[in-house]
Amino acid sequence: MPTVTPEHVVPAETESTRLDYYASQTMPEIASATQARKLRRAGGLVLNGEVRTDPAMVGPGDRFHFVLPDSKRRVVAVPEPIPVVYEDEHLAVIVKPAGLRTSGHQRRTLTNALPTVIQPSTEPDVLNWPHPVHRLDIRTGGLVICAKTARANVGLGRAFQHREVQKRYIAVAIGRLEGSGRIEEPVEGRDARTRFAVLRHVPSHMLEWLSWVRCWPETGRNHQIRRHLAHLGHPILGDDKYTGEIDNVAKKGLFLWAEGVEFTHPVTNEAMSLATDPSRRFTRYVNWHRDRWRDSGDVRTR
């Protein structure tokens, strides 16, 4: 038998928007706008009591639900040791571990763990399941913003769409990258921009130099920071996809971390600025490179 999602009522504060996109931002049962579109086209959308297969807009007071095949049924919450950096009635900012998928059909994902990590909201537009409003690659750890109410979910989704959320990353790059700058190199034919600033250099017996680099992506293309640093000739340590001819080491993980995020709270309009230090794995492994260099007797100037 198919599964029917709980009926969703669009809050009064919501602007008119495409239902496919809105459903993916507010309903934890709907993994993406693409899934919502496929369900709608298959006759699985009921909007204000009527089955709709055409592109639909929704606004304040509209009611809708989806009919899901059994394979889309929500799994039970899966506990994970996930730190919470900030939480209120509308949203939470958590630290996703590297190696954990943000979402998907697997049992072990950040989305499936959220009910065991953050407190349920008491607001009237509380989501049935907390929802990450953006994604990190499975190999990248760090801050993820999660919505607990429909107002927060829609507001944050709009902020990301309009590039009003500033994200900051730390990467360990191979080689001695110098200074700071702005990388403007298209990704998959689309405009892509990343600002960067080198924080310090560490000598390495294996790779000559490692560079701690802070990055601010101005656009959100797939693997943008990884591609851009590789374009400069300084791929991220552990990146086995965009390394090229450089002898990289992938077994210790990808050394890219989402360390900071700044945004306007979608309900209170408060300016939010949150940060977290990279995993201790970063410092331990980089220090190992430095110590092996010292032991080798190399006299290169730091």
N, C-alpha and C positions, 0 to 999 in steps of 0.2 A: 504494500500500500504506500502511496506517496505521503510525504510529510507536509503539513501546512504550517507556515511560519506564523507567529503571533501578528495580529493586525497592528500596523504602525500608523499613528496619527501625526501628520506634519505639524510641528509647533507653530504658534501664531507669529513668531519672530522671523520665520524662514522666508527668504525670497524665492520667487518662482524659479525652478531649475529642472533640468532633465532628470526624469525618474531613474534611469539606469545609473547615472552617476550618484544621485542622492541615496539610492538603496545601498550601493556599495560602500557609502560612507557612514551609514547609520544602522545597518542591519548586519550583525555578526554572522548570520546564516548565509549572507551573500558575499563571496570572497572578492569580487571585482565587478566593475561596470560591464565587462565582457560577459560574465556569467549572468548578470541581470538581463542583459540584452538577449542572450540565448534563451533564457527562461521565458521572457516576454514573447519572443517570436514563436515559441513552442506552445503558447497559450497558458503559461503558468503564472500570469500576473492578473490579479483581481484588483481593480482600482475603482473605489467608490461603488462597489457592488457589481461592477461590470468587467468581464474578461476583455483585456486590451492587448492587442498584438502590435499596434502601431507605435511609433515613437511618441512618448507621452511626457508632458510637463506636470509637475506637482507644485502645489502652493499651500498656504496655511489652511488647515482643516481637512485636507484630503486624507483619505484612509486607503490603505492598500496592504495586501499580503501576497506572498508567493506560494505556489505549490511546487515542492521540491521532490525529485526522485529520491528513493531510499538512500542512494549513494551519497547524497548531499547532507544527510542528517548530521547534526552537531554531535561530536564525540564528547565524552565527559572531560571535565577539567583535569589537566595533568600537572601535578606539582613540579616546580622548578625553583632552585635557589636564585631568585632574581632580586637584586637590591632596588629599592624605591627611593629616588632622589627627591621627589616632590609629589604631593597628592592633595587634592581638595575634592569638593563634591562633584566637580565637572570633569576633571582630567587628572592624569598622573603622568609623571616622567620617570621611566625606569631604565635600568642598565641591562641591555640585552647581552648575554654572553656570546662570544664568538663560537661558532659551531651550531647555533640554534637558529632554525628558520623563523622568520617573522610570522609567516602564515603558510597555508597550503593544506593539502589533503592528508599529510602525515599526522600521526597522533601527537608526536612531540614537536610542538611549535610554541612560539611566544604567545600567539593568540589563545591557544588552548590552555596556557598556564595562567593567564591574567586573572581569572576569578580566584585563584589561590594566592595571589600576590597582593592585590589591591582591594580596598574596602568598597562594598557596594554603595552607590549613591542613594540618597533619600529624595532626590529631586523628582518631580512628576514625569519628566521626560527621560528617565534613566533608561539606558540601553539594556537589552536582555543579556548582553555579553559585552564586556569592555572591548574596545576596538583600537588597534594601532592605526594612527592616521598617516603613517609613512613607513617605509621599509628600509632595512639594512640588509646588505648581502649576508648570506649565511656565514661567511668567513670574517665578517666585520662585526666587532662588538661596539657597545657604547649606548648613547642616549636615544631612546625612542619615546615619542609623545603618544599617549593613549587617551582616548576620549571615554568618558563614562556616561555622558548625556548626549541626546540628539543635538542640542544647541552647540555644545562643544565640538561635536563631530563635524557638523556642517560648517561652523565658523573656522575651525582649523583646516578643514579641507579646502575652503576658499582661500585661506591665507597661504597655503602651499601652492595653490593654483596661481595666485598672483605674486608668488615669490616674495612674500612678506615674512618668511621664516628664515632666519640666518643660522646656518649650521657650520660648525667648526670641527675640523678633524686633525688628528696627529698621525703622521706616517713616518716610518723609518725607511728611508730611501737608500739604495745602493749607490756608492760613489760619493764624491765630494761636491755636492750641489752648493752653489754660493748665492748669498744675497736674498733678494725677494723679487717678486714680479707678478705678472698676470699671464696666464696661458690661454690663448684663444685658438683653439684647434677643434674643428668640427668633429662630432662623434656621430657616426652612422649618418653622415650628411646633414646633421642638424647643428645649429649654433651651440657652442659650449664654451664656458669661461670659468676659470679657476684662479683665484689669487693664492699666492704661497709666500711663506717667509721661513728661511732656514734658522733654526734655533741653535744648533750646535753640531759639531762633527765628532765622530768617534773612530779611531783607527781600528782596522780589522786585519787579522792575519790572513783571512781567506779572501776578503773582498776589497782590500786596501782601505777603503773608507766607508762609513755609514753616516747618513745625515738625518737628524731629527728635523722634520718639516711640519709646519702648521699650514693647513689648507682651508680655504673658504670657497666652496663651490657656489658660483653665482647662477648656475643653471643645474638642472637635475637629470643629466643624461646617464644612461646605463654605464656603470663602472667608470664614471667620468674621471675621478681623481687617479685611479689606477692607470687609465689610458694616458692622461695628461702628463703624469710624472714619467711614464715610460717614453712618451714623446720627447721629453727633455733629455733622454738617455740615462735616467735615474729611476728605474722601476722600483716599486715597493718591495722590501724584503719579504720573501715568501710568496711572491706573485708568480705563479707558474704559467700564467696565461698571456701576459703582456711583457715578458722579460726580453724576448728576442734572443740575441746571441750571448747575453750575459749569463754567467754560471750562477744561477740563483739557488736558494735553498728553501724548498717548499714544505718540508716535513714539520717545521716548527709553527706553522700557521701563517696567516697573512698579517703583517704588522701595520694595520690601518685601524684607527679607533675614532669613533664619533664622540669627541670630548666635550662639546659645548653646543648649546642651542639658545637662541633668543627669539622671542615672539611676543605678541600682544595677547593677553588672555582673552579668549573669544566671548566670555560672559561678563567679566569684571572690568575689562579693558586695562588691567594692570600690566605694566611692562615686566616680562619674565626673562630672567637670565640665569641659566643653570649650567653646571659643568661637573665633570667627573674625571678623575685621573685614569690614564690607560691601565690596563691589566698589568699586574706585576711581572707577567711573562715578558713584556716589552723590556723592562729594565734588566731583568735577569739575563736575557739572551744577548742584549747589546753589551752588557758588562762582560759577559763571557767572551765575546769577540775582542773587547779591549784587553782583557786579562791574557788571552792567548797571544795577542800582539806583543804585550809586554814580555811574556815568557820567551817569545821568539828572538828577542834582542834587536828587533828592528828599531832604527834610530830616526825614523821619519819625524819631521816636525809636525806637531799637532796643529 
